[in-house]
Amino acid sequence: MSAVGPNPSRVRCPSCHAEITTNVKHEATTKTHIMALLLCLFLCWPCVCVPYCMDSCQNANHYCPNCNAFIGAYSS
């Protein structure tokens, strides 16, 4: 299996063996929550939602569009 990045990747699905372009779903991680907490602690509470809106602060989880199998994750 090849490495996946932050954008949809062209790979062969290990589950259904089809040649696919992955679907990417960005999900919050512990790093995202810590960044939001730091913003809150430094009295930037209006900006607390920013880490949840930025894809670069979240994991990019890759899934097969055919069988919905998990392909891999990219974290920056």
mmCIF file of the N, C-alpha and C atoms, coordinates in Angstrom:
data_MODEL
# 
_entry.id   MODEL 
# 
loop_
_atom_site.group_PDB 
_atom_site.id 
_atom_site.type_symbol 
_atom_site.label_atom_id 
_atom_site.label_alt_id 
_atom_site.label_comp_id 
_atom_site.label_asym_id 
_atom_site.label_entity_id 
_atom_site.label_seq_id 
_atom_site.pdbx_PDB_ins_code 
_atom_site.Cartn_x 
_atom_site.Cartn_y 
_atom_site.Cartn_z 
_atom_site.occupancy 
_atom_site.B_iso_or_equiv 
_atom_site.pdbx_formal_charge 
_atom_site.auth_seq_id 
_atom_site.auth_comp_id 
_atom_site.auth_asym_id 
_atom_site.auth_atom_id 
_atom_site.pdbx_PDB_model_num 
ATOM 1   N N  . MET A 1 1  ? 0.852   -1.167 0.000  1.00 0.00 ? 1  MET A N  1 
ATOM 2   C CA . MET A 1 1  ? 0.000   0.000  0.000  1.00 0.00 ? 1  MET A CA 1 
ATOM 3   C C  . MET A 1 1  ? 0.906   1.242  0.000  1.00 0.00 ? 1  MET A C  1 
ATOM 4   N N  . SER A 1 2  ? 0.551   2.215  -0.796 1.00 0.00 ? 2  SER A N  1 
ATOM 5   C CA . SER A 1 2  ? 1.349   3.442  -0.865 1.00 0.00 ? 2  SER A CA 1 
ATOM 6   C C  . SER A 1 2  ? 0.930   4.414  0.228  1.00 0.00 ? 2  SER A C  1 
ATOM 7   N N  . ALA A 1 3  ? 1.799   5.356  0.486  1.00 0.00 ? 3  ALA A N  1 
ATOM 8   C CA . ALA A 1 3  ? 1.521   6.360  1.518  1.00 0.00 ? 3  ALA A CA 1 
ATOM 9   C C  . ALA A 1 3  ? 0.440   7.319  1.024  1.00 0.00 ? 3  ALA A C  1 
ATOM 10  N N  . VAL A 1 4  ? -0.373  7.774  1.947  1.00 0.00 ? 4  VAL A N  1 
ATOM 11  C CA . VAL A 1 4  ? -1.419  8.734  1.614  1.00 0.00 ? 4  VAL A CA 1 
ATOM 12  C C  . VAL A 1 4  ? -1.029  10.094 2.175  1.00 0.00 ? 4  VAL A C  1 
ATOM 13  N N  . GLY A 1 5  ? -1.531  11.132 1.553  1.00 0.00 ? 5  GLY A N  1 
ATOM 14  C CA . GLY A 1 5  ? -1.232  12.491 1.977  1.00 0.00 ? 5  GLY A CA 1 
ATOM 15  C C  . GLY A 1 5  ? -2.483  13.205 2.434  1.00 0.00 ? 5  GLY A C  1 
ATOM 16  N N  . PRO A 1 6  ? -2.453  14.527 2.473  1.00 0.00 ? 6  PRO A N  1 
ATOM 17  C CA . PRO A 1 6  ? -3.616  15.279 2.934  1.00 0.00 ? 6  PRO A CA 1 
ATOM 18  C C  . PRO A 1 6  ? -4.744  15.346 1.902  1.00 0.00 ? 6  PRO A C  1 
ATOM 19  N N  . ASN A 1 7  ? -4.451  15.025 0.657  1.00 0.00 ? 7  ASN A N  1 
ATOM 20  C CA . ASN A 1 7  ? -5.446  15.093 -0.428 1.00 0.00 ? 7  ASN A CA 1 
ATOM 21  C C  . ASN A 1 7  ? -5.813  13.684 -0.886 1.00 0.00 ? 7  ASN A C  1 
ATOM 22  N N  . PRO A 1 8  ? -6.937  13.530 -1.610 1.00 0.00 ? 8  PRO A N  1 
ATOM 23  C CA . PRO A 1 8  ? -7.298  12.210 -2.131 1.00 0.00 ? 8  PRO A CA 1 
ATOM 24  C C  . PRO A 1 8  ? -6.141  11.605 -2.928 1.00 0.00 ? 8  PRO A C  1 
ATOM 25  N N  . SER A 1 9  ? -5.939  10.307 -2.722 1.00 0.00 ? 9  SER A N  1 
ATOM 26  C CA . SER A 1 9  ? -4.818  9.604  -3.348 1.00 0.00 ? 9  SER A CA 1 
ATOM 27  C C  . SER A 1 9  ? -5.320  8.481  -4.239 1.00 0.00 ? 9  SER A C  1 
ATOM 28  N N  . ARG A 1 10 ? -4.559  8.197  -5.276 1.00 0.00 ? 10 ARG A N  1 
ATOM 29  C CA . ARG A 1 10 ? -4.880  7.093  -6.181 1.00 0.00 ? 10 ARG A CA 1 
ATOM 30  C C  . ARG A 1 10 ? -4.159  5.855  -5.670 1.00 0.00 ? 10 ARG A C  1 
ATOM 31  N N  . VAL A 1 11 ? -4.909  4.855  -5.212 1.00 0.00 ? 11 VAL A N  1 
ATOM 32  C CA . VAL A 1 11 ? -4.344  3.627  -4.649 1.00 0.00 ? 11 VAL A CA 1 
ATOM 33  C C  . VAL A 1 11 ? -5.190  2.423  -5.035 1.00 0.00 ? 11 VAL A C  1 
ATOM 34  N N  . ARG A 1 12 ? -4.669  1.244  -4.725 1.00 0.00 ? 12 ARG A N  1 
ATOM 35  C CA . ARG A 1 12 ? -5.444  0.009  -4.861 1.00 0.00 ? 12 ARG A CA 1 
ATOM 36  C C  . ARG A 1 12 ? -5.990  -0.329 -3.484 1.00 0.00 ? 12 ARG A C  1 
ATOM 37  N N  . CYS A 1 13 ? -7.291  -0.499 -3.400 1.00 0.00 ? 13 CYS A N  1 
ATOM 38  C CA . CYS A 1 13 ? -7.937  -0.799 -2.121 1.00 0.00 ? 13 CYS A CA 1 
ATOM 39  C C  . CYS A 1 13 ? -7.521  -2.199 -1.654 1.00 0.00 ? 13 CYS A C  1 
ATOM 40  N N  . PRO A 1 14 ? -7.023  -2.318 -0.415 1.00 0.00 ? 14 PRO A N  1 
ATOM 41  C CA . PRO A 1 14 ? -6.629  -3.642 0.078  1.00 0.00 ? 14 PRO A CA 1 
ATOM 42  C C  . PRO A 1 14 ? -7.821  -4.556 0.367  1.00 0.00 ? 14 PRO A C  1 
ATOM 43  N N  . SER A 1 15 ? -9.003  -3.989 0.447  1.00 0.00 ? 15 SER A N  1 
ATOM 44  C CA . SER A 1 15 ? -10.188 -4.776 0.757  1.00 0.00 ? 15 SER A CA 1 
ATOM 45  C C  . SER A 1 15 ? -10.880 -5.303 -0.509 1.00 0.00 ? 15 SER A C  1 
ATOM 46  N N  . CYS A 1 16 ? -11.226 -4.390 -1.445 1.00 0.00 ? 16 CYS A N  1 
ATOM 47  C CA . CYS A 1 16 ? -11.952 -4.818 -2.654 1.00 0.00 ? 16 CYS A CA 1 
ATOM 48  C C  . CYS A 1 16 ? -11.042 -4.923 -3.873 1.00 0.00 ? 16 CYS A C  1 
ATOM 49  N N  . HIS A 1 17 ? -9.768  -4.556 -3.741 1.00 0.00 ? 17 HIS A N  1 
ATOM 50  C CA . HIS A 1 17 ? -8.741  -4.660 -4.784 1.00 0.00 ? 17 HIS A CA 1 
ATOM 51  C C  . HIS A 1 17 ? -9.033  -3.822 -6.025 1.00 0.00 ? 17 HIS A C  1 
ATOM 52  N N  . ALA A 1 18 ? -9.873  -2.807 -5.885 1.00 0.00 ? 18 ALA A N  1 
ATOM 53  C CA . ALA A 1 18 ? -10.160 -1.911 -7.003 1.00 0.00 ? 18 ALA A CA 1 
ATOM 54  C C  . ALA A 1 18 ? -9.138  -0.773 -7.007 1.00 0.00 ? 18 ALA A C  1 
ATOM 55  N N  . GLU A 1 19 ? -8.854  -0.245 -8.178 1.00 0.00 ? 19 GLU A N  1 
ATOM 56  C CA . GLU A 1 19 ? -7.991  0.927  -8.331 1.00 0.00 ? 19 GLU A CA 1 
ATOM 57  C C  . GLU A 1 19 ? -8.887  2.141  -8.110 1.00 0.00 ? 19 GLU A C  1 
ATOM 58  N N  . ILE A 1 20 ? -8.666  2.886  -7.022 1.00 0.00 ? 20 ILE A N  1 
ATOM 59  C CA . ILE A 1 20 ? -9.596  3.948  -6.615 1.00 0.00 ? 20 ILE A CA 1 
ATOM 60  C C  . ILE A 1 20 ? -8.865  5.240  -6.270 1.00 0.00 ? 20 ILE A C  1 
ATOM 61  N N  . THR A 1 21 ? -9.634  6.319  -6.190 1.00 0.00 ? 21 THR A N  1 
ATOM 62  C CA . THR A 1 21 ? -9.177  7.574  -5.607 1.00 0.00 ? 21 THR A CA 1 
ATOM 63  C C  . THR A 1 21 ? -9.893  7.686  -4.269 1.00 0.00 ? 21 THR A C  1 
ATOM 64  N N  . THR A 1 22 ? -9.144  7.796  -3.200 1.00 0.00 ? 22 THR A N  1 
ATOM 65  C CA . THR A 1 22 ? -9.713  7.738  -1.854 1.00 0.00 ? 22 THR A CA 1 
ATOM 66  C C  . THR A 1 22 ? -10.635 8.916  -1.559 1.00 0.00 ? 22 THR A C  1 
ATOM 67  N N  . ASN A 1 23 ? -11.596 8.664  -0.681 1.00 0.00 ? 23 ASN A N  1 
ATOM 68  C CA . ASN A 1 23 ? -12.413 9.721  -0.093 1.00 0.00 ? 23 ASN A CA 1 
ATOM 69  C C  . ASN A 1 23 ? -11.699 10.147 1.187  1.00 0.00 ? 23 ASN A C  1 
ATOM 70  N N  . VAL A 1 24 ? -11.594 11.443 1.404  1.00 0.00 ? 24 VAL A N  1 
ATOM 71  C CA . VAL A 1 24 ? -10.902 11.950 2.589  1.00 0.00 ? 24 VAL A CA 1 
ATOM 72  C C  . VAL A 1 24 ? -11.911 12.583 3.536  1.00 0.00 ? 24 VAL A C  1 
ATOM 73  N N  . LYS A 1 25 ? -11.839 12.169 4.795  1.00 0.00 ? 25 LYS A N  1 
ATOM 74  C CA . LYS A 1 25 ? -12.677 12.762 5.847  1.00 0.00 ? 25 LYS A CA 1 
ATOM 75  C C  . LYS A 1 25 ? -11.724 13.299 6.908  1.00 0.00 ? 25 LYS A C  1 
ATOM 76  N N  . HIS A 1 26 ? -11.837 14.577 7.177  1.00 0.00 ? 26 HIS A N  1 
ATOM 77  C CA . HIS A 1 26 ? -10.980 15.202 8.183  1.00 0.00 ? 26 HIS A CA 1 
ATOM 78  C C  . HIS A 1 26 ? -11.645 15.068 9.544  1.00 0.00 ? 26 HIS A C  1 
ATOM 79  N N  . GLU A 1 27 ? -10.865 14.599 10.522 1.00 0.00 ? 27 GLU A N  1 
ATOM 80  C CA . GLU A 1 27 ? -11.393 14.376 11.864 1.00 0.00 ? 27 GLU A CA 1 
ATOM 81  C C  . GLU A 1 27 ? -10.483 15.015 12.901 1.00 0.00 ? 27 GLU A C  1 
ATOM 82  N N  . ALA A 1 28 ? -11.093 15.609 13.912 1.00 0.00 ? 28 ALA A N  1 
ATOM 83  C CA . ALA A 1 28 ? -10.342 16.258 14.989 1.00 0.00 ? 28 ALA A CA 1 
ATOM 84  C C  . ALA A 1 28 ? -9.556  15.218 15.776 1.00 0.00 ? 28 ALA A C  1 
ATOM 85  N N  . THR A 1 29 ? -8.389  15.636 16.253 1.00 0.00 ? 29 THR A N  1 
ATOM 86  C CA . THR A 1 29 ? -7.518  14.772 17.045 1.00 0.00 ? 29 THR A CA 1 
ATOM 87  C C  . THR A 1 29 ? -7.230  15.444 18.380 1.00 0.00 ? 29 THR A C  1 
ATOM 88  N N  . THR A 1 30 ? -6.437  14.794 19.183 1.00 0.00 ? 30 THR A N  1 
ATOM 89  C CA . THR A 1 30 ? -6.011  15.385 20.451 1.00 0.00 ? 30 THR A CA 1 
ATOM 90  C C  . THR A 1 30 ? -5.284  16.698 20.199 1.00 0.00 ? 30 THR A C  1 
ATOM 91  N N  . LYS A 1 31 ? -4.480  16.742 19.140 1.00 0.00 ? 31 LYS A N  1 
ATOM 92  C CA . LYS A 1 31 ? -3.753  17.966 18.786 1.00 0.00 ? 31 LYS A CA 1 
ATOM 93  C C  . LYS A 1 31 ? -4.736  19.118 18.523 1.00 0.00 ? 31 LYS A C  1 
ATOM 94  N N  . THR A 1 32 ? -5.836  18.835 17.864 1.00 0.00 ? 32 THR A N  1 
ATOM 95  C CA . THR A 1 32 ? -6.851  19.846 17.586 1.00 0.00 ? 32 THR A CA 1 
ATOM 96  C C  . THR A 1 32 ? -7.442  20.388 18.883 1.00 0.00 ? 32 THR A C  1 
ATOM 97  N N  . HIS A 1 33 ? -7.761  19.483 19.802 1.00 0.00 ? 33 HIS A N  1 
ATOM 98  C CA . HIS A 1 33 ? -8.354  19.894 21.078 1.00 0.00 ? 33 HIS A CA 1 
ATOM 99  C C  . HIS A 1 33 ? -7.360  20.708 21.911 1.00 0.00 ? 33 HIS A C  1 
ATOM 100 N N  . ILE A 1 34 ? -6.089  20.319 21.896 1.00 0.00 ? 34 ILE A N  1 
ATOM 101 C CA . ILE A 1 34 ? -5.070  21.053 22.656 1.00 0.00 ? 34 ILE A CA 1 
ATOM 102 C C  . ILE A 1 34 ? -4.887  22.463 22.099 1.00 0.00 ? 34 ILE A C  1 
ATOM 103 N N  . MET A 1 35 ? -4.886  22.588 20.777 1.00 0.00 ? 35 MET A N  1 
ATOM 104 C CA . MET A 1 35 ? -4.756  23.916 20.170 1.00 0.00 ? 35 MET A CA 1 
ATOM 105 C C  . MET A 1 35 ? -5.938  24.803 20.553 1.00 0.00 ? 35 MET A C  1 
ATOM 106 N N  . ALA A 1 36 ? -7.131  24.248 20.568 1.00 0.00 ? 36 ALA A N  1 
ATOM 107 C CA . ALA A 1 36 ? -8.313  25.018 20.968 1.00 0.00 ? 36 ALA A CA 1 
ATOM 108 C C  . ALA A 1 36 ? -8.224  25.412 22.442 1.00 0.00 ? 36 ALA A C  1 
ATOM 109 N N  . LEU A 1 37 ? -7.752  24.503 23.284 1.00 0.00 ? 37 LEU A N  1 
ATOM 110 C CA . LEU A 1 37 ? -7.593  24.804 24.707 1.00 0.00 ? 37 LEU A CA 1 
ATOM 111 C C  . LEU A 1 37 ? -6.571  25.918 24.917 1.00 0.00 ? 37 LEU A C  1 
ATOM 112 N N  . LEU A 1 38 ? -5.454  25.868 24.183 1.00 0.00 ? 38 LEU A N  1 
ATOM 113 C CA . LEU A 1 38 ? -4.443  26.922 24.298 1.00 0.00 ? 38 LEU A CA 1 
ATOM 114 C C  . LEU A 1 38 ? -5.002  28.280 23.883 1.00 0.00 ? 38 LEU A C  1 
ATOM 115 N N  . LEU A 1 39 ? -5.779  28.303 22.823 1.00 0.00 ? 39 LEU A N  1 
ATOM 116 C CA . LEU A 1 39 ? -6.407  29.557 22.409 1.00 0.00 ? 39 LEU A CA 1 
ATOM 117 C C  . LEU A 1 39 ? -7.332  30.090 23.503 1.00 0.00 ? 39 LEU A C  1 
ATOM 118 N N  . CYS A 1 40 ? -8.051  29.190 24.132 1.00 0.00 ? 40 CYS A N  1 
ATOM 119 C CA . CYS A 1 40 ? -8.957  29.590 25.214 1.00 0.00 ? 40 CYS A CA 1 
ATOM 120 C C  . CYS A 1 40 ? -8.169  30.112 26.413 1.00 0.00 ? 40 CYS A C  1 
ATOM 121 N N  . LEU A 1 41 ? -7.087  29.433 26.775 1.00 0.00 ? 41 LEU A N  1 
ATOM 122 C CA . LEU A 1 41 ? -6.276  29.837 27.923 1.00 0.00 ? 41 LEU A CA 1 
ATOM 123 C C  . LEU A 1 41 ? -5.605  31.195 27.725 1.00 0.00 ? 41 LEU A C  1 
ATOM 124 N N  . PHE A 1 42 ? -5.273  31.509 26.478 1.00 0.00 ? 42 PHE A N  1 
ATOM 125 C CA . PHE A 1 42 ? -4.631  32.788 26.190 1.00 0.00 ? 42 PHE A CA 1 
ATOM 126 C C  . PHE A 1 42 ? -5.655  33.867 25.819 1.00 0.00 ? 42 PHE A C  1 
ATOM 127 N N  . LEU A 1 43 ? -6.896  33.665 26.270 1.00 0.00 ? 43 LEU A N  1 
ATOM 128 C CA . LEU A 1 43 ? -7.991  34.626 26.111 1.00 0.00 ? 43 LEU A CA 1 
ATOM 129 C C  . LEU A 1 43 ? -8.323  34.956 24.660 1.00 0.00 ? 43 LEU A C  1 
ATOM 130 N N  . CYS A 1 44 ? -8.087  34.009 23.789 1.00 0.00 ? 44 CYS A N  1 
ATOM 131 C CA . CYS A 1 44 ? -8.485  34.159 22.378 1.00 0.00 ? 44 CYS A CA 1 
ATOM 132 C C  . CYS A 1 44 ? -9.734  33.323 22.142 1.00 0.00 ? 44 CYS A C  1 
ATOM 133 N N  . TRP A 1 45 ? -10.670 33.360 23.107 1.00 0.00 ? 45 TRP A N  1 
ATOM 134 C CA . TRP A 1 45 ? -11.837 32.489 23.012 1.00 0.00 ? 45 TRP A CA 1 
ATOM 135 C C  . TRP A 1 45 ? -12.663 32.677 21.748 1.00 0.00 ? 45 TRP A C  1 
ATOM 136 N N  . PRO A 1 46 ? -12.675 33.868 21.090 1.00 0.00 ? 46 PRO A N  1 
ATOM 137 C CA . PRO A 1 46 ? -13.423 33.927 19.823 1.00 0.00 ? 46 PRO A CA 1 
ATOM 138 C C  . PRO A 1 46 ? -12.795 33.063 18.728 1.00 0.00 ? 46 PRO A C  1 
ATOM 139 N N  . CYS A 1 47 ? -11.527 32.693 18.892 1.00 0.00 ? 47 CYS A N  1 
ATOM 140 C CA . CYS A 1 47 ? -10.810 31.908 17.883 1.00 0.00 ? 47 CYS A CA 1 
ATOM 141 C C  . CYS A 1 47 ? -10.757 30.415 18.205 1.00 0.00 ? 47 CYS A C  1 
ATOM 142 N N  . VAL A 1 48 ? -11.440 29.988 19.255 1.00 0.00 ? 48 VAL A N  1 
ATOM 143 C CA . VAL A 1 48 ? -11.367 28.590 19.687 1.00 0.00 ? 48 VAL A CA 1 
ATOM 144 C C  . VAL A 1 48 ? -11.830 27.626 18.594 1.00 0.00 ? 48 VAL A C  1 
ATOM 145 N N  . CYS A 1 49 ? -12.760 28.031 17.761 1.00 0.00 ? 49 CYS A N  1 
ATOM 146 C CA . CYS A 1 49 ? -13.280 27.131 16.725 1.00 0.00 ? 49 CYS A CA 1 
ATOM 147 C C  . CYS A 1 49 ? -12.347 27.006 15.518 1.00 0.00 ? 49 CYS A C  1 
ATOM 148 N N  . VAL A 1 50 ? -11.345 27.861 15.411 1.00 0.00 ? 50 VAL A N  1 
ATOM 149 C CA . VAL A 1 50 ? -10.455 27.856 14.236 1.00 0.00 ? 50 VAL A CA 1 
ATOM 150 C C  . VAL A 1 50 ? -9.778  26.500 14.009 1.00 0.00 ? 50 VAL A C  1 
ATOM 151 N N  . PRO A 1 51 ? -9.195  25.839 15.031 1.00 0.00 ? 51 PRO A N  1 
ATOM 152 C CA . PRO A 1 51 ? -8.562  24.540 14.765 1.00 0.00 ? 51 PRO A CA 1 
ATOM 153 C C  . PRO A 1 51 ? -9.534  23.486 14.232 1.00 0.00 ? 51 PRO A C  1 
ATOM 154 N N  . TYR A 1 52 ? -10.816 23.626 14.563 1.00 0.00 ? 52 TYR A N  1 
ATOM 155 C CA . TYR A 1 52 ? -11.808 22.660 14.086 1.00 0.00 ? 52 TYR A CA 1 
ATOM 156 C C  . TYR A 1 52 ? -12.242 22.943 12.642 1.00 0.00 ? 52 TYR A C  1 
ATOM 157 N N  . CYS A 1 53 ? -11.906 24.127 12.133 1.00 0.00 ? 53 CYS A N  1 
ATOM 158 C CA . CYS A 1 53 ? -12.260 24.512 10.769 1.00 0.00 ? 53 CYS A CA 1 
ATOM 159 C C  . CYS A 1 53 ? -11.102 24.334 9.794  1.00 0.00 ? 53 CYS A C  1 
ATOM 160 N N  . MET A 1 54 ? -9.895  24.167 10.324 1.00 0.00 ? 54 MET A N  1 
ATOM 161 C CA . MET A 1 54 ? -8.709  24.054 9.477  1.00 0.00 ? 54 MET A CA 1 
ATOM 162 C C  . MET A 1 54 ? -8.335  22.586 9.273  1.00 0.00 ? 54 MET A C  1 
ATOM 163 N N  . ASP A 1 55 ? -8.291  22.147 8.020  1.00 0.00 ? 55 ASP A N  1 
ATOM 164 C CA . ASP A 1 55 ? -7.928  20.764 7.723  1.00 0.00 ? 55 ASP A CA 1 
ATOM 165 C C  . ASP A 1 55 ? -6.512  20.441 8.189  1.00 0.00 ? 55 ASP A C  1 
ATOM 166 N N  . SER A 1 56 ? -5.626  21.430 8.201  1.00 0.00 ? 56 SER A N  1 
ATOM 167 C CA . SER A 1 56 ? -4.237  21.183 8.594  1.00 0.00 ? 56 SER A CA 1 
ATOM 168 C C  . SER A 1 56 ? -4.096  20.864 10.081 1.00 0.00 ? 56 SER A C  1 
ATOM 169 N N  . CYS A 1 57 ? -5.124  21.125 10.876 1.00 0.00 ? 57 CYS A N  1 
ATOM 170 C CA . CYS A 1 57 ? -5.097  20.819 12.313 1.00 0.00 ? 57 CYS A CA 1 
ATOM 171 C C  . CYS A 1 57 ? -5.801  19.498 12.620 1.00 0.00 ? 57 CYS A C  1 
ATOM 172 N N  . GLN A 1 58 ? -6.181  18.766 11.590 1.00 0.00 ? 58 GLN A N  1 
ATOM 173 C CA . GLN A 1 58 ? -6.929  17.536 11.779 1.00 0.00 ? 58 GLN A CA 1 
ATOM 174 C C  . GLN A 1 58 ? -6.281  16.403 10.981 1.00 0.00 ? 58 GLN A C  1 
ATOM 175 N N  . ASN A 1 59 ? -6.616  15.171 11.326 1.00 0.00 ? 59 ASN A N  1 
ATOM 176 C CA . ASN A 1 59 ? -6.156  14.015 10.546 1.00 0.00 ? 59 ASN A CA 1 
ATOM 177 C C  . ASN A 1 59 ? -6.963  13.911 9.261  1.00 0.00 ? 59 ASN A C  1 
ATOM 178 N N  . ALA A 1 60 ? -6.302  13.489 8.197  1.00 0.00 ? 60 ALA A N  1 
ATOM 179 C CA . ALA A 1 60 ? -6.990  13.194 6.945  1.00 0.00 ? 60 ALA A CA 1 
ATOM 180 C C  . ALA A 1 60 ? -7.115  11.677 6.856  1.00 0.00 ? 60 ALA A C  1 
ATOM 181 N N  . ASN A 1 61 ? -8.297  11.151 7.119  1.00 0.00 ? 61 ASN A N  1 
ATOM 182 C CA . ASN A 1 61 ? -8.543  9.708  7.052  1.00 0.00 ? 61 ASN A CA 1 
ATOM 183 C C  . ASN A 1 61 ? -9.036  9.362  5.659  1.00 0.00 ? 61 ASN A C  1 
ATOM 184 N N  . HIS A 1 62 ? -8.411  8.356  5.043  1.00 0.00 ? 62 HIS A N  1 
ATOM 185 C CA . HIS A 1 62 ? -8.727  7.951  3.673  1.00 0.00 ? 62 HIS A CA 1 
ATOM 186 C C  . HIS A 1 62 ? -9.569  6.681  3.685  1.00 0.00 ? 62 HIS A C  1 
ATOM 187 N N  . TYR A 1 63 ? -10.644 6.695  2.878  1.00 0.00 ? 63 TYR A N  1 
ATOM 188 C CA . TYR A 1 63 ? -11.558 5.566  2.771  1.00 0.00 ? 63 TYR A CA 1 
ATOM 189 C C  . TYR A 1 63 ? -11.788 5.214  1.306  1.00 0.00 ? 63 TYR A C  1 
ATOM 190 N N  . CYS A 1 64 ? -12.076 3.948  1.045  1.00 0.00 ? 64 CYS A N  1 
ATOM 191 C CA . CYS A 1 64 ? -12.403 3.485  -0.301 1.00 0.00 ? 64 CYS A CA 1 
ATOM 192 C C  . CYS A 1 64 ? -13.823 3.924  -0.643 1.00 0.00 ? 64 CYS A C  1 
ATOM 193 N N  . PRO A 1 65 ? -14.037 4.541  -1.819 1.00 0.00 ? 65 PRO A N  1 
ATOM 194 C CA . PRO A 1 65 ? -15.395 4.950  -2.198 1.00 0.00 ? 65 PRO A CA 1 
ATOM 195 C C  . PRO A 1 65 ? -16.293 3.768  -2.574 1.00 0.00 ? 65 PRO A C  1 
ATOM 196 N N  . ASN A 1 66 ? -15.688 2.607  -2.893 1.00 0.00 ? 66 ASN A N  1 
ATOM 197 C CA . ASN A 1 66 ? -16.480 1.433  -3.291 1.00 0.00 ? 66 ASN A CA 1 
ATOM 198 C C  . ASN A 1 66 ? -16.991 0.647  -2.088 1.00 0.00 ? 66 ASN A C  1 
ATOM 199 N N  . CYS A 1 67 ? -16.081 0.287  -1.183 1.00 0.00 ? 67 CYS A N  1 
ATOM 200 C CA . CYS A 1 67 ? -16.464 -0.583 -0.064 1.00 0.00 ? 67 CYS A CA 1 
ATOM 201 C C  . CYS A 1 67 ? -16.377 0.114  1.286  1.00 0.00 ? 67 CYS A C  1 
ATOM 202 N N  . ASN A 1 68 ? -15.973 1.380  1.306  1.00 0.00 ? 68 ASN A N  1 
ATOM 203 C CA . ASN A 1 68 ? -15.863 2.200  2.516  1.00 0.00 ? 68 ASN A CA 1 
ATOM 204 C C  . ASN A 1 68 ? -14.833 1.671  3.511  1.00 0.00 ? 68 ASN A C  1 
ATOM 205 N N  . ALA A 1 69 ? -13.872 0.885  3.025  1.00 0.00 ? 69 ALA A N  1 
ATOM 206 C CA . ALA A 1 69 ? -12.802 0.361  3.890  1.00 0.00 ? 69 ALA A CA 1 
ATOM 207 C C  . ALA A 1 69 ? -11.826 1.491  4.227  1.00 0.00 ? 69 ALA A C  1 
ATOM 208 N N  . PHE A 1 70 ? -11.285 1.441  5.431  1.00 0.00 ? 70 PHE A N  1 
ATOM 209 C CA . PHE A 1 70 ? -10.289 2.419  5.862  1.00 0.00 ? 70 PHE A CA 1 
ATOM 210 C C  . PHE A 1 70 ? -8.984  2.091  5.139  1.00 0.00 ? 70 PHE A C  1 
ATOM 211 N N  . ILE A 1 71 ? -8.401  3.092  4.464  1.00 0.00 ? 71 ILE A N  1 
ATOM 212 C CA . ILE A 1 71 ? -7.152  2.911  3.709  1.00 0.00 ? 71 ILE A CA 1 
ATOM 213 C C  . ILE A 1 71 ? -5.953  3.341  4.529  1.00 0.00 ? 71 ILE A C  1 
ATOM 214 N N  . GLY A 1 72 ? -6.053  4.488  5.173  1.00 0.00 ? 72 GLY A N  1 
ATOM 215 C CA . GLY A 1 72 ? -4.943  5.003  5.969  1.00 0.00 ? 72 GLY A CA 1 
ATOM 216 C C  . GLY A 1 72 ? -5.237  6.405  6.437  1.00 0.00 ? 72 GLY A C  1 
ATOM 217 N N  . ALA A 1 73 ? -4.314  6.954  7.219  1.00 0.00 ? 73 ALA A N  1 
ATOM 218 C CA . ALA A 1 73 ? -4.495  8.306  7.768  1.00 0.00 ? 73 ALA A CA 1 
ATOM 219 C C  . ALA A 1 73 ? -3.239  9.108  7.556  1.00 0.00 ? 73 ALA A C  1 
ATOM 220 N N  . TYR A 1 74 ? -3.426  10.402 7.359  1.00 0.00 ? 74 TYR A N  1 
ATOM 221 C CA . TYR A 1 74 ? -2.322  11.335 7.248  1.00 0.00 ? 74 TYR A CA 1 
ATOM 222 C C  . TYR A 1 74 ? -2.484  12.372 8.347  1.00 0.00 ? 74 TYR A C  1 
ATOM 223 N N  . SER A 1 75 ? -1.439  12.558 9.137  1.00 0.00 ? 75 SER A N  1 
ATOM 224 C CA . SER A 1 75 ? -1.468  13.608 10.157 1.00 0.00 ? 75 SER A CA 1 
ATOM 225 C C  . SER A 1 75 ? -0.270  14.520 9.936  1.00 0.00 ? 75 SER A C  1 
ATOM 226 N N  . SER A 1 76 ? -0.535  15.811 10.007 1.00 0.00 ? 76 SER A N  1 
ATOM 227 C CA . SER A 1 76 ? 0.556   16.765 9.751  1.00 0.00 ? 76 SER A CA 1 
ATOM 228 C C  . SER A 1 76 ? 1.268   17.144 11.022 1.00 0.00 ? 76 SER A C  1 
# 
